[in-house]
Amino acid sequence: PEVISGRTLKATVVDLSPWVEYEFRVVASNSVGIGEPSRPSALLKTKAAVPVVAPTNISGGGGSRSELVITWEPVSEELQNGEGFGYIVMFRPLGSTTWTKAVVASVESSKYVYRNESITPLSPFEVKVGVYNNEGEGTLSSISVIYSGEDEPQMAPAGASALSVSAAAVEVSWLPIPWNRHTGRVLGYEVRGW
């Protein structure tokens, strides 16, 4: 902190965080050294302000068909800058000019799920997440591209064949299902026998 003249009896403390409780002490110093600090002042809370820190790690994807799942890392309490804190989620299909806006009023939230039957599986969306409190809307994150949920595979594997390899084992093989832009990647297969 700035050193103040011995004849000055007050000072203005700057660069404090909004909506945070502080207490203050004063110490006297001279050429010999620094004395004991005063007793702490009463707690004083700074005034609220519009939040300036946007959420980070905007991601998502997955979910069910017709869903867009958006996730983020919540903003810590000391950066919320006031009461009534929440998140603003904005998204639009890639290439669109119109943003859809949703408000998530819970401080602890880190996820928003948009459901709409018209969403095509694995569609890319531009997404940004911002913050607000009772003082107003704050900063928005940079844009991230997130894909809507996948659909289940629409075709069965082809070329299934079985080969007996022992008295207790059969080797089953098949041709892979090709990647499909609308249904996504195949994560696994289930082999049934009867």
C-alpha positions as CSV (number, residue, x, y, z in Angstrom):
1,P,0.0,0.0,0.0
2,E,0.9,3.6,-0.5
3,V,2.9,5.3,2.3
4,I,1.0,8.3,3.7
5,S,2.4,11.3,5.4
6,G,2.5,11.3,9.2
7,R,0.2,14.4,9.2
8,T,-2.5,12.8,7.1
9,L,-5.4,11.1,9.0
10,K,-7.4,9.6,6.2
11,A,-6.8,7.8,2.9
12,T,-8.8,6.4,0.0
13,V,-8.3,2.7,-0.7
14,V,-8.7,1.9,-4.4
15,D,-8.8,-1.2,-6.7
16,L,-11.1,-3.2,-4.3
17,S,-13.5,-5.8,-5.6
18,P,-17.2,-5.0,-5.8
19,W,-19.6,-6.5,-3.3
20,V,-16.9,-7.9,-1.0
21,E,-16.6,-7.3,2.8
22,Y,-13.3,-5.7,3.9
23,E,-11.8,-4.7,7.2
24,F,-8.9,-2.3,7.6
25,R,-5.9,-1.8,9.9
26,V,-3.5,1.1,10.1
27,V,0.2,0.7,11.0
28,A,2.6,3.6,11.8
29,S,6.2,3.6,10.5
30,N,9.3,5.6,11.0
31,S,13.0,5.3,10.2
32,V,13.3,2.6,12.9
33,G,10.6,0.3,11.5
34,I,6.9,-0.5,11.5
35,G,4.8,-0.5,14.7
36,E,1.9,-2.8,15.7
37,P,-1.2,-2.6,13.6
38,S,-4.4,-1.0,14.9
39,R,-7.4,-3.0,15.9
40,P,-9.4,-4.0,12.8
41,S,-12.1,-1.6,11.6
42,A,-15.7,-2.7,11.4
43,L,-16.5,-4.9,8.3
44,L,-17.5,-2.8,5.3
45,K,-19.0,-4.1,2.1
46,T,-18.2,-2.4,-1.2
47,K,-21.0,-1.5,-3.5
48,A,-22.3,-4.0,-6.1
49,A,-21.3,-3.6,-9.8
50,V,-22.1,-5.3,-13.1
51,P,-20.1,-8.6,-13.3
52,V,-17.1,-8.4,-15.6
53,V,-15.9,-12.0,-15.7
54,A,-17.6,-14.4,-18.2
55,P,-17.9,-18.2,-17.6
56,T,-15.0,-20.3,-18.9
57,N,-14.8,-23.8,-20.5
58,I,-17.9,-23.4,-22.6
59,S,-18.6,-26.9,-24.0
60,G,-21.4,-29.5,-24.1
61,G,-22.8,-31.8,-26.7
62,G,-24.2,-35.2,-26.2
63,G,-27.6,-35.5,-24.7
64,S,-30.6,-37.1,-26.4
65,R,-32.0,-36.6,-29.9
66,S,-33.5,-33.1,-30.3
67,E,-31.4,-31.6,-27.4
68,L,-28.6,-29.1,-27.3
69,V,-26.6,-29.5,-24.1
70,I,-24.5,-26.5,-23.0
71,T,-22.1,-26.6,-20.1
72,W,-19.7,-24.1,-18.5
73,E,-17.5,-23.6,-15.4
74,P,-19.4,-21.4,-12.9
75,V,-18.1,-18.0,-11.9
76,S,-16.8,-18.0,-8.3
77,E,-18.7,-16.0,-5.7
78,E,-16.0,-13.3,-5.3
79,L,-16.4,-12.4,-9.0
80,Q,-20.2,-12.2,-9.1
81,N,-20.1,-8.6,-8.0
82,G,-23.6,-8.4,-6.5
83,E,-26.9,-10.1,-5.6
84,G,-29.2,-11.7,-8.2
85,F,-26.4,-13.4,-10.1
86,G,-27.2,-15.7,-12.9
87,Y,-26.2,-16.8,-16.4
88,I,-27.3,-15.7,-19.9
89,V,-27.1,-18.5,-22.5
90,M,-27.1,-17.5,-26.2
91,F,-27.1,-19.9,-29.1
92,R,-27.9,-20.2,-32.8
93,P,-27.5,-22.7,-35.6
94,L,-24.1,-22.3,-37.3
95,G,-24.6,-19.9,-40.2
96,S,-27.8,-18.3,-38.7
97,T,-27.9,-14.6,-37.8
98,T,-30.6,-14.8,-35.0
99,W,-29.6,-15.7,-31.5
100,T,-31.9,-17.6,-29.0
101,K,-31.4,-16.3,-25.5
102,A,-32.2,-18.1,-22.2
103,V,-31.7,-17.0,-18.6
104,V,-30.4,-19.4,-16.0
105,A,-31.1,-17.8,-12.6
106,S,-29.3,-20.3,-10.4
107,V,-25.8,-19.2,-9.1
108,E,-24.6,-22.8,-8.9
109,S,-25.8,-23.8,-12.4
110,S,-23.2,-25.0,-14.9
111,K,-25.5,-26.6,-17.5
112,Y,-28.4,-25.7,-19.8
113,V,-30.4,-28.1,-22.0
114,Y,-32.4,-26.8,-24.9
115,R,-35.0,-29.2,-26.2
116,N,-36.7,-28.8,-29.6
117,E,-38.1,-31.5,-31.9
118,S,-36.9,-29.6,-35.0
119,I,-33.2,-29.9,-34.0
120,T,-31.4,-32.2,-36.5
121,P,-29.1,-34.7,-34.8
122,L,-25.4,-33.6,-34.7
123,S,-26.2,-30.1,-35.8
124,P,-23.5,-27.5,-35.1
125,F,-24.5,-24.5,-32.9
126,E,-22.6,-21.3,-32.0
127,V,-22.9,-20.8,-28.3
128,K,-21.8,-18.0,-25.8
129,V,-22.6,-17.7,-22.1
130,G,-22.7,-14.5,-20.2
131,V,-23.4,-13.3,-16.7
132,Y,-25.8,-10.8,-15.0
133,N,-26.8,-9.6,-11.6
134,N,-29.1,-6.9,-10.1
135,E,-26.9,-4.2,-11.5
136,G,-27.2,-5.4,-15.1
137,E,-25.8,-7.7,-17.8
138,G,-22.0,-8.3,-17.9
139,T,-19.5,-9.9,-20.2
140,L,-20.2,-12.7,-22.6
141,S,-17.8,-15.6,-23.3
142,S,-16.2,-16.0,-26.8
143,I,-18.2,-18.2,-29.2
144,S,-17.9,-22.0,-29.0
145,V,-19.3,-24.5,-31.5
146,I,-21.3,-27.3,-29.9
147,Y,-23.2,-30.1,-31.6
148,S,-26.7,-31.2,-30.8
149,G,-27.4,-34.8,-29.6
150,E,-27.0,-37.8,-31.8
151,D,-29.7,-40.2,-32.9
152,E,-29.6,-44.0,-32.6
153,P,-28.1,-45.9,-35.5
154,Q,-30.7,-46.3,-38.3
155,M,-29.2,-49.4,-39.9
156,A,-28.0,-52.9,-38.8
157,P,-24.5,-54.1,-39.4
158,A,-24.2,-56.0,-42.6
159,G,-22.3,-59.2,-43.5
160,A,-22.7,-60.9,-40.1
161,S,-21.0,-64.4,-40.1
162,A,-20.1,-66.9,-37.5
163,L,-17.2,-69.4,-37.3
164,S,-16.9,-72.2,-34.7
165,V,-13.5,-72.0,-33.1
166,S,-13.9,-74.6,-30.3
167,A,-16.5,-76.6,-28.5
168,A,-17.4,-73.6,-26.4
169,A,-16.6,-70.6,-28.6
170,V,-17.8,-69.0,-31.8
171,E,-16.2,-66.1,-33.5
172,V,-18.7,-63.6,-34.9
173,S,-17.7,-60.9,-37.4
174,W,-19.6,-58.1,-39.3
175,L,-19.0,-55.1,-41.5
176,P,-18.9,-51.7,-39.6
177,I,-21.8,-49.3,-39.9
178,P,-20.4,-46.2,-41.8
179,W,-20.3,-42.9,-40.1
180,N,-23.5,-40.9,-40.7
181,R,-23.6,-37.1,-40.3
182,H,-27.2,-37.4,-38.8
183,T,-26.7,-40.3,-36.4
184,G,-23.0,-39.9,-35.5
185,R,-20.3,-42.4,-34.6
186,V,-21.0,-45.9,-33.5
187,L,-19.7,-46.4,-29.9
188,G,-20.2,-50.1,-29.8
189,Y,-22.0,-53.2,-31.0
190,E,-24.2,-55.8,-29.2
191,V,-23.9,-59.4,-30.2
192,R,-26.9,-61.6,-29.6
193,G,-27.0,-65.4,-29.9
194,W,-29.8,-67.9,-29.5
